[in-house]
Amino acid sequence: MGFNDTYEKELAFQADRRRATVEFIKIITDLWYDKSIEIVLFRNQLIDKNVSEILNLHEYAGEFVQKPISIFDSVEIAQAISKLNIPPAKLDIGKLTYEYHMEDQKYGNATAFVSAKLKESKNNNAIEPKDVVLYGFGRIGRLVARELMTRTGSGSQLRLRAIVTRGEITQTVLEKRASLLRNDSVHGDFSGIVTTDIDNNALIINGTTVNIISANAPIEIDYTKYGIKNALVIDNTGAFRDKKALGRHLKAKGIDKVLLTAPGKGIPNIVHGVNHKEHDPDKVKIYSAASCTTNAITPVLKAIEDSFGIKSGHLETIHAYTNDQNLVDNFHKKYRRGRAAGLNMVITETGAGQAVSKALPSLDGKLTSNAIRVPVPNGSLAILNLQLDKKTSLESLNTIMKKYALEGDLVEQIKYEMSDELVSTDIVGSSAPSIYDSKASIVRKDGTNIILYVWYDNEYGYSHQVIRLAKYISKVRRYAYY
């Protein structure tokens, strides 16, 4: 066969792959909007992805499980899902395809396989949609808004109904709010449509009205005037941190629960996937989603604690600069943070080492921690230096971490990264709060001292943890197959 013949066959194969991907996009889109069934690929979002992005995710999936995961496999499984009467769900087609390859001798076809694997979905209770209010509209608030509106679908889970800000609402103010939602210097343009409605003090996001409410205190607002009932308030301001202050939200008409996007005092501090099931949403009204760093390190620490036991350790977080630092040298209430954020590495404190014990009590008093703010706008790295109870090897360590990333309660939290070339910009936009760098891990000769490198998008990954927790406490979590 000549070079030209080979090249023509390659072109034909690529055309077939891309056609199959277009069909796949249509199936998963129909499933999402018609049946509220969300399809992901080893936790990677597929909604609103283009053909090349989906093909690249399939390459990652094949490398992850070390077996070919082709787009043709995904189409076959997706077609099978669409034929079945499955309630609202979140399904990992990568895991399903991997298992189909392993068990295909047991089933006559893909439909029989999928029906057997998802039979428990029929036992799922009906979901009552939950209204959501964003109290504050900063970095985390806007990313949460983006994700809520992008994945609203038919509105069967969380419904963003209002955003509370301070100050007068004018056309200029609304336009600025809309612009900040549309455009982001780190995360790129919002894939949806945002317009303003000054007559009703609202943003119209993807054709849906989101009221903009001005208030100086939670108690001032009657949300029922906007048709909002039994809502969840997600407080992004950082102004209210304890149970008493956050309890003011519950005194406003129309509010049922409160979620703080920062560490809280006197309330459950939750790292979703680790300790969220320890608190009953029917009994607890106020929650904290802890910090971005706590969400990054706790899933990995749980995996290590459960597998090897941890005697002691030190956490050093290399953290992107944040809005509480100064752009240029100026007075600041904390030492060092007053120095120009874009020019300096700045040593500062972090409470993440102690905060971990709120989710993992067995680690209380075992970890010390510190932080270095560095001149990048987003994308952070935690270095964990741990002394173990049991010996391990690098191969065993990575095998354990890969298992946690592939199956179990932490699959949404831990991403197993295999690249030799990973740098901080590569992890921007990752929905996993904890990205385990398998190529950087170190195990010393004695086998009991390990150094782990855990990347995290301190904005986007954390925002996804907030949404996961919001769904749990609002009791709108769908049936999931991971």
DRENMIDO-553383 format. One record per residue (C-alpha): residue in three letters; y, x, z. Coordinates in steps of 0.1 Angstrom, whole numbers, padded with zeros to 4 digits, always signed. Example, Ala and Ser with C-alpha at 12.3 -4.5 7.8 and 13.67 -1.06 7.14 Angstrom:
// residues 2
Ala-0045+0123+0078Ser-0011+0137+0071
***
This chain:
// residues 482
Met+0000+0000+0000Gly+0034+0014-0010Phe+0065+0017+0011Asn+0081-0012-0007Asp+0051-0035-0001Thr+0051-0026+0036Tyr+0089-0033+0038Glu+0085-0067+0021Lys+0058-0077+0046Glu+0080-0066+0075Leu+0108-0087+0061Ala+0085-0117+0057Phe+0072-0113+0093Gln+0107-0111+0107Ala+0117-0142+0088Asp+0087-0161+0103Arg+0096-0149+0138Arg+0131-0161+0134Arg+0121-0195+0120Ala+0097-0199+0149Thr+0125-0190+0173Val+0148-0217+0158Glu+0120-0242+0163Phe+0115-0230+0199Ile+0152-0234+0206Lys+0151-0270+0194Ile+0121-0278+0215Ile+0135-0263+0247Thr+0169-0280+0241Asp+0153-0314+0236Leu+0132-0309+0267Trp+0163-0300+0287Tyr+0186-0328+0276Asp+0160-0356+0271Lys+0136-0349+0300Ser+0155-0325+0324Ile+0128-0299+0319Glu+0142-0264+0320Ile+0122-0237+0303Val+0127-0200+0313Leu+0110-0168+0304Phe+0100-0147+0334Arg+0131-0162+0352Asn+0154-0154+0323Gln+0175-0183+0311Leu+0168-0196+0276Ile+0193-0225+0273Asp+0223-0215+0250Lys+0206-0182+0239Asn+0206-0173+0203Val+0177-0162+0181Ser+0181-0124+0187Glu+0185-0129+0225Ile+0153-0149+0227Leu+0133-0124+0207Asn+0146-0096+0229Leu+0135-0115+0260His+0100-0118+0245Glu+0099-0081+0240Tyr+0108-0077+0277Ala+0082-0102+0287Gly+0054-0084+0268Glu+0064-0051+0284Phe+0066-0067+0318Val+0030-0080+0318Gln+0017-0053+0294Lys+0003-0079+0271Pro+0018-0093+0239Ile+0040-0124+0245Ser+0050-0136+0211Ile+0075-0163+0200Phe+0046-0180+0183Asp+0028-0183+0216Ser+0059-0197+0232Val+0062-0223+0205Glu+0026-0234+0210Ile+0031-0238+0248Ala+0065-0255+0244Gln+0050-0280+0219Ala+0022-0288+0244Ile+0048-0293+0272Ser+0067-0317+0250Lys+0036-0338+0244Leu+0030-0344+0281Asn+0047-0369+0304Ile+0061-0343+0328Pro+0089-0352+0353Pro+0121-0331+0356Ala+0109-0295+0362Lys+0116-0258+0358Leu+0088-0240+0340Asp+0083-0204+0333Ile+0068-0202+0298Gly+0062-0165+0301Lys+0039-0171+0331Leu+0022-0200+0313Thr+0016-0179+0281Tyr+0003-0150+0301Glu-0022-0172+0319Tyr-0032-0189+0287His-0041-0156+0272Met-0062-0148+0303Glu-0079-0182+0305Asp-0080-0195+0269Gln-0118-0197+0269Lys-0117-0224+0296Tyr-0096-0248+0275Gly-0100-0263+0241Asn-0063-0260+0232Ala-0028-0254+0246Thr-0022-0290+0255Ala-0053-0291+0277Phe-0043-0259+0293Val-0008-0270+0301Ser-0020-0304+0314Ala-0043-0287+0338Lys-0017-0262+0350Leu+0010-0287+0356Lys-0011-0316+0370Glu+0006-0313+0404Ser+0040-0321+0388Lys+0030-0358+0388Asn+0031-0358+0426Asn+0068-0348+0426Asn+0092-0373+0442Ala+0121-0388+0423Ile+0154-0369+0426Glu+0187-0384+0436Pro+0216-0365+0419Lys+0241-0348+0443Asp+0279-0347+0438Val+0294-0312+0444Val+0329-0302+0454Leu+0341-0266+0450Tyr+0365-0258+0478Gly+0384-0228+0464Phe+0382-0215+0428Gly+0381-0177+0430Arg+0355-0153+0415Ile+0324-0170+0429Gly+0338-0205+0426Arg+0344-0201+0389Leu+0310-0186+0382Val+0293-0214+0401Ala+0314-0239+0381Arg+0303-0222+0349Glu+0266-0224+0358Leu+0268-0259+0371Met+0285-0272+0339Thr+0263-0252+0315Arg+0232-0265+0331Thr+0242-0301+0339Gly+0219-0314+0313Ser+0215-0351+0319Gly+0230-0348+0354Ser+0198-0353+0374Gln+0206-0325+0399Leu+0240-0312+0409Arg+0271-0328+0395Leu+0304-0309+0398Arg+0330-0337+0405Ala+0360-0319+0420Ile+0377-0286+0427Val+0400-0282+0457Thr+0429-0257+0455Arg+0462-0252+0472Gly+0497-0258+0459Glu+0513-0282+0434Ile+0493-0292+0404Thr+0513-0290+0372Gln+0504-0286+0335Thr+0510-0249+0338Val+0488-0246+0368Leu+0460-0266+0351Glu+0463-0244+0320Lys+0460-0213+0341Arg+0429-0227+0359Ala+0414-0236+0326Ser+0421-0202+0312Leu+0405-0184+0341Leu+0374-0205+0336Arg+0373-0200+0299Asn+0379-0163+0299Asp+0365-0136+0322Ser+0370-0099+0318Val+0336-0090+0333His+0314-0119+0323Gly+0329-0128+0289Asp+0339-0161+0275Phe+0325-0194+0289Ser+0301-0209+0263Gly+0315-0244+0270Ile+0347-0263+0262Val+0375-0266+0288Thr+0406-0287+0283Thr+0432-0301+0307Asp+0442-0337+0317Ile+0475-0336+0335Asp+0477-0374+0338Asn+0446-0374+0360Asn+0450-0339+0375Ala+0417-0329+0360Leu+0399-0303+0339Ile+0376-0317+0312Ile+0346-0294+0311Asn+0321-0300+0283Gly+0335-0335+0280Thr+0330-0342+0317Thr+0359-0349+0341Val+0363-0326+0371Asn+0391-0336+0394Ile+0415-0309+0406Ile+0426-0318+0442Ser+0455-0301+0460Ala+0451-0299+0498Asn+0460-0276+0527Ala+0431-0287+0549Pro+0397-0304+0544Ile+0406-0334+0566Glu+0435-0344+0542Ile+0411-0355+0514Asp+0395-0388+0508Tyr+0369-0379+0482Thr+0358-0415+0478Lys+0391-0422+0459Tyr+0376-0401+0431Gly+0342-0419+0432Ile+0326-0390+0451Lys+0300-0399+0477Asn+0277-0380+0500Ala+0288-0348+0483Leu+0280-0311+0490Val+0311-0290+0496Ile+0307-0254+0485Asp+0334-0235+0504Asn+0344-0204+0484Thr+0377-0196+0503Gly+0363-0174+0530Ala+0390-0190+0553Phe+0364-0209+0574Arg+0335-0189+0587Asp+0321-0206+0618Lys+0305-0240+0626Lys+0336-0255+0641Ala+0359-0246+0612Leu+0334-0256+0585Gly+0327-0288+0603Arg+0362-0300+0593His+0348-0306+0558Leu+0323-0332+0573Lys+0352-0352+0587Ala+0365-0359+0552Lys+0354-0391+0536Gly+0327-0386+0510Ile+0312-0354+0523Asp+0276-0350+0535Lys+0269-0312+0536Val+0287-0279+0536Leu+0276-0245+0520Leu+0297-0214+0527Thr+0296-0185+0502Ala+0300-0158+0528Pro+0283-0148+0560Gly+0288-0174+0587Lys+0288-0176+0625Gly+0268-0202+0645Ile+0252-0216+0613Pro+0220-0207+0594Asn+0225-0177+0572Ile+0201-0182+0543Val+0187-0159+0516His+0171-0183+0493Gly+0134-0174+0487Val+0132-0157+0521Asn+0141-0181+0549His+0155-0213+0533Lys+0124-0233+0543Glu+0130-0226+0580His+0158-0252+0581Asp+0154-0289+0573Pro+0181-0303+0551Asp+0177-0337+0568Lys+0187-0322+0601Val+0211-0293+0592Lys+0245-0301+0577Ile+0262-0267+0574Tyr+0247-0235+0558Ser+0258-0200+0548Ala+0245-0183+0517Ala+0251-0149+0535Ser+0266-0120+0514Cys+0258-0107+0480Thr+0244-0074+0495Thr+0222-0093+0520Asn+0208-0114+0491Ala+0201-0082+0472Ile+0183-0062+0498Thr+0165-0089+0519Pro+0139-0099+0492Val+0129-0063+0486Leu+0128-0056+0524Lys+0106-0086+0529Ala+0082-0073+0502Ile+0081-0039+0519Glu+0078-0053+0554Asp+0050-0076+0545Ser+0031-0049+0526Phe+0036-0017+0546Gly+0057-0025+0577Ile+0091-0009+0583Lys+0097+0013+0613Ser+0134+0021+0606Gly+0158+0026+0577His+0193+0031+0564Leu+0210+0011+0538Glu+0239+0026+0517Thr+0255+0002+0492Ile+0275+0015+0463His+0296-0016+0457Ala+0320-0026+0430Tyr+0356-0030+0443Thr+0367-0064+0453Asn+0399-0084+0455Asp+0405-0075+0492Gln+0413-0039+0482Asn+0446-0027+0469Leu+0453-0019+0432Val+0476+0009+0443Asp+0480+0027+0476Asn+0496+0003+0501Phe+0493-0009+0536His+0459-0026+0545Lys+0447-0039+0578Lys+0415-0019+0574Tyr+0414+0019+0570Arg+0407+0033+0535Arg+0408-0001+0518Gly+0445+0004+0513Arg+0439+0032+0488Ala+0439+0024+0450Ala+0406+0007+0442Gly+0405+0018+0406Leu+0409+0055+0414Asn+0389+0061+0446Met+0355+0059+0461Val+0361+0042+0494Ile+0339+0044+0524Thr+0339+0011+0543Glu+0317-0008+0566Thr+0291-0035+0557Gly+0273-0058+0581Ala+0243-0062+0557Gly+0220-0041+0577Gln+0223-0063+0607Ala+0226-0095+0587Val+0191-0089+0573Ser+0177-0097+0607Lys+0190-0133+0605Ala+0165-0138+0576Leu+0139-0113+0588Pro+0139-0112+0626Ser+0112-0084+0626Leu+0139-0060+0613Asp+0164-0066+0641Gly+0178-0033+0653Lys+0158-0012+0627Leu+0184-0008+0600Thr+0218+0010+0599Ser+0242+0005+0570Asn+0273+0016+0553Ala+0292+0010+0521Ile+0311+0029+0494Arg+0334+0009+0472Val+0336+0025+0437Pro+0359+0021+0407Val+0339-0005+0388Pro+0348-0042+0387Asn+0313-0056+0391Gly+0277-0044+0394Ser+0265-0028+0426Leu+0236-0006+0439Ala+0218-0006+0473Ile+0199+0025+0483Leu+0172+0019+0509Asn+0158+0048+0528Leu+0129+0034+0548Gln+0103+0048+0572Leu+0071+0029+0569Asp+0042+0020+0592Lys+0016+0025+0565Lys+0013+0052+0539Thr+0018+0045+0502Ser+0021+0062+0469Leu+0047+0057+0441Glu+0021+0039+0420Ser+0010+0016+0448Leu+0046+0009+0457Asn+0055-0001+0422Thr+0024-0022+0418Ile+0033-0041+0449Met+0069-0047+0438Lys+0057-0058+0403Lys+0034-0083+0419Tyr+0062-0098+0440Ala+0083-0101+0408Leu+0055-0118+0389Glu+0042-0143+0414Gly+0049-0158+0448Asp+0080-0170+0467Leu+0103-0142+0455Val+0100-0144+0417Glu+0135-0158+0413Gln+0149-0131+0436Ile+0133-0099+0425Lys+0135-0085+0389Tyr+0112-0055+0382Glu+0132-0032+0360Met+0113-0007+0338Ser+0140+0010+0319Asp+0146+0048+0322Glu+0182+0043+0310Leu+0195+0016+0334Val+0232+0018+0344Ser+0254-0006+0362Thr+0268-0025+0332Asp+0232-0033+0321Ile+0227-0055+0351Val+0258-0076+0347Gly+0248-0112+0340Ser+0214-0110+0357Ser+0205-0141+0376Ala+0182-0122+0400Pro+0201-0111+0431Ser+0177-0081+0435Ile+0168-0058+0406Tyr+0142-0032+0416Asp+0146+0001+0397Ser+0110+0012+0394Lys+0119+0045+0376Ala+0142+0056+0404Ser+0120+0050+0434Ile+0109+0080+0455Val+0079+0084+0478Arg+0079+0116+0499Lys+0047+0136+0503Asp+0038+0121+0537Gly+0037+0087+0521Thr+0056+0070+0549Asn+0092+0077+0538Ile+0105+0059+0506Ile+0138+0056+0489Leu+0144+0025+0468Tyr+0172+0017+0444Val+0181-0019+0441Trp+0208-0031+0417Tyr+0226-0063+0419Asp+0253-0082+0401Asn+0274-0089+0432Glu+0291-0119+0414Tyr+0266-0135+0390Gly+0233-0129+0408Tyr+0248-0140+0441Ser+0262-0172+0424His+0227-0181+0413Gln+0215-0177+0449Val+0243-0201+0460Ile+0231-0226+0434Arg+0195-0223+0444Leu+0204-0229+0480Ala+0227-0258+0470Lys+0198-0274+0452Tyr+0175-0270+0482Ile+0199-0284+0508Ser+0208-0312+0484Lys+0171-0320+0479Val+0174-0319+0441Arg+0149-0291+0436Arg+0126-0300+0407Tyr+0090-0293+0404Ala+0087-0256+0394Tyr+0060-0235+0379Tyr+0064-0198+0382
***
